[in-house]
Amino acid sequence: MNGYLESLFSLKGQVAIVTGGGRGLGKGMAIALAGAGADVALISRTADELDAAVREIRQAGGRADAYTGDAFKLEEMTALIRTIHSAKGRVDILVNNAGFAVRKPALDFTPDDWERQVDVNLKAAYFIAQAAGKIMKDQGRGKIINIGSLTSYIGLQNGSVYGITRGGILSMTRSLAIEWAKDRINVNAIAPGYFHTKQTAPVFADEKRREWIMSRIPLGRSGLPEDLAGAAVFLASQASDYITGQIVIVDGGWLAG
């Protein structure tokens, strides 16, 4: 049985791309995929963090390479997908993780704020998936894992546009799953709840906000990047071959309450 399960979840011989892979949730998922045997290409615009993540994976015996790319520059990102394909010969897994949040009251949001948020969180995610999808179609199979959010389901004070983009990710996931199923491309998403990362550090630094968040999580703690390991490996592996268009919520039980 152990051998069977190891084979079922093994990613040996597969190439995975993780955008936003230099830190936080992206780094955590990249480490998990490498641990399951994948050759991981990490993309991030922060070269120092990216190099540190690759070193960590390699020191643990995994395979990883760094590719510097900025999700604000769409053509650069889609070209990187093709570059990785040329270098490694295939692209089996895409973790579509790059994104950020603009925290500002809705009445103060500007068209520039809107464009920056939507360009990275939704537009870039769509066309990165498209670039990978073309390769996967030619290969005859592939796994795409989009990253949504708890805010795909609930409202977010002072983060309305972020929530809009994360809701869009879920709709995109379902639509691409239906369209690409005939090409044996599984498209699913992970929706994390409140995770302790560099991006969310200001939120957790606010004592009242932190107490309110903790009161809403039945498991009694915020998430850590490694808490996404199981969902990421599952959705990337053959264990999920009959699953597509689904969203795995990893929120410590928030939405159950």
N, C-alpha and C positions, 0 to 999 in steps of 0.2 A: 504493500500500500504506500509506503513512504516513497519508493521509487516512482510509483505512478503519479503521486501528487507533485513530486519534484519535476517530473516531465510535464505535467499539466500546466504548471506555473512558470516553467523555464523560459527564458528569453534568449538563450544561447543562440548565436548566429544571427541575431536580429539587430538592426540599426534603429536607434531611437533618437529623435530630436526633441529637446526641451527648450522652449523659448522662455526667457526670463529665468534662466537656469543658474545664475550666479549666486543667488541668495534665497533665503526664505523658503516658501513652498516649492518653488521650482527646483531649488537645490535639493531639498528633501526628496522630491520625486525622482530626480536624476540619480541620486545615491541609491534609491530603492531599485530602479530599473537596472542600474549597473550591477547591483548585488544579485539580481536575478539572472545575470549573464549577458545583458544587452551591451552593445557598443554604443555609447551615448555621446551625442554631439550637443554641447551646451551652447546656447546663444544668449548673450547679454551685452548691454552697452557699457557695463562697468568691468573693465578688463582685469583690474586687480582682484575683485571678488570672483570673477570667472576663473582666473588662473588658480586661485586658492581652492575653489570647488573641484576643479579637475585634479589638482594634486591630491586632495583628500580621497577622491575616488580611486586614483591610481595606487595610492599608498595602501588602500584596503584590498588591492588586487583586481580592481575593476578596470574597464577600458573606457576612456573618455578623452574628448578633444574639445578645445575652446574655439569658439567663433564669435568675434566681436560684431554685434549688429544692434541697430537702434530701431525699435518698433515705430518711432516717429517717422522713419524713412522706409516707406512701404516697399519701394523697388529694391532697396538694399536687402530687406528681409526675404523677399521672395527669391532674389538672386542667391541668397545664402542657402536656401533650401535646395536649389539646383546644384550649387557648389558642393554641398555635403553629399548629395546623390552621386555626383561625378567622382568624388573622392572615395566613397565607401561602397559604391556599386548598387545600393538599394536604400530605401527608406521604409521601414516596417511600421514604425510607431511615431506619432507626433503628439507631444503634450503641448497644447496651445495655451501657454500660461502667462505670457507677457501682458502686463496691465498695471494701472495705477489708479489712485483715487484723488479727485479734487474735492476737498471738503469745504463747502461754502453754502450759505443760505440760498435758496432758490431765487429769491428776489435780487440777489447780488450777482447771479451767474451772468457771464458775458458770452457773446457768440464765440469769442476766442476760446474761452473755457470749454464751451460745448464741443467745438471742433477738436481740441486737443484730447479731450476725454474719449469722444466717439472714434476719432481716428485710430487711437491705439487699442482701446478695449473692444471695439466692434469691427471697424473696417479692416484693421491689420489682421485681426483674428480670422476674419472671413477669407481674406486673400492668401494668408499663410496656409490655411486649410485647403484652399483651392490648389495652391502650388504643390502641396504634398499629395492631395487627392489625384492629381494628374499622374504623378509618379506611381502611386499605389494602383491606379487603374491599369496602367501598363504592366505592372507586376502581377496583377491578378488578386491582390489582397492587401489589407493594411488596417491599422487601428489608429483612430484619431480620438484623443481625449481633450476636450475643451474644459477650461476652468471657469466655472460660474461663481456663485457666491450665495450665502444665506440671503443677501439682498436681492437675489433673483426672485425671492418669494415674499419678502417683507419690505416695507418702506424703510428708508434711511434718512433720518433728519440730517440736514446739511450735507447730503450726499445723493441728491435726487438723480443727477445725470449718471453717476456711477451705478446706481440701481437700475436705471434704464438700460445701460449697456450690458449689465449682467443678466437682466431679463432677456435681452436680445440674444445673448449667447445660448440660452436654453432653447429659444425658438430656432436659432440657426442649427443647433445640434439635432433637433428632431427633423428638420427639413432635409438636411444633408444626409441623415441616416436613411430616410426613405428613398432619396434620389440615388444614393450610391450603394444601396444594399445589393443591387444586381451585379455590382463590380466587386463584391466581397470586401467592401470597406465598412468596417464597423465604426460608427460615430457615437460616442457617449460623452458624458460630462461628469465632472466632480464639482459639487457645490460645498465649499468649506464654510464653516461658521466662523466664530471669532478665534483667530489663531494669533499667537504671540510672535510677531515678526518685526523687522525694522520699520515696515510701513505702518503697522498698527501700534507701535510703541507710544505715540502721543495719546492714543485713545486709552491705553492701559495706565498711562501716567496720571490721568485724571481719576482721583480716588472715587468720586461719586459715580462716574461713568463705569469704572471697573467693578464697583460693588453691584451696580445695576446689571451689568453683563453677567457676572457670576451668579446672580440670583435667578437668571433665566436659563442656566445650563444645568440640567439634571445631573450630569456626571461631575459637576462641581469644579471644573477647571477649564481654562482656555486650551485650545489645541496647540500642538507643536508640529513642526514640519514633518517629523517622522510618523505622525498620525495619518498621513495621507499615503504612506507606503503601501499598505494592503490594497487600497482601492486602485491605486495607480498600476501596480503589478497585475492585479486581477483583470482590469480593463485592457491592459496591453497584451495579456497572455491568451492562449487558446482556451483557457477556462471560461472566457466570456464570448466565445465564437457565436453563440446564439442570442446574444444580447446586443441590441442597437437602439439608438434613440432614447436612451435612459439617462437619468441623472441620479448619481449616487450622492446623497447628502451626508456630509461628515461634519456634524455640528454639536456633538456631545448631547444630543437629545433636545435641542432648542425647539425645533418645529413640532416635536411630539407633545409639547406642553400647551 
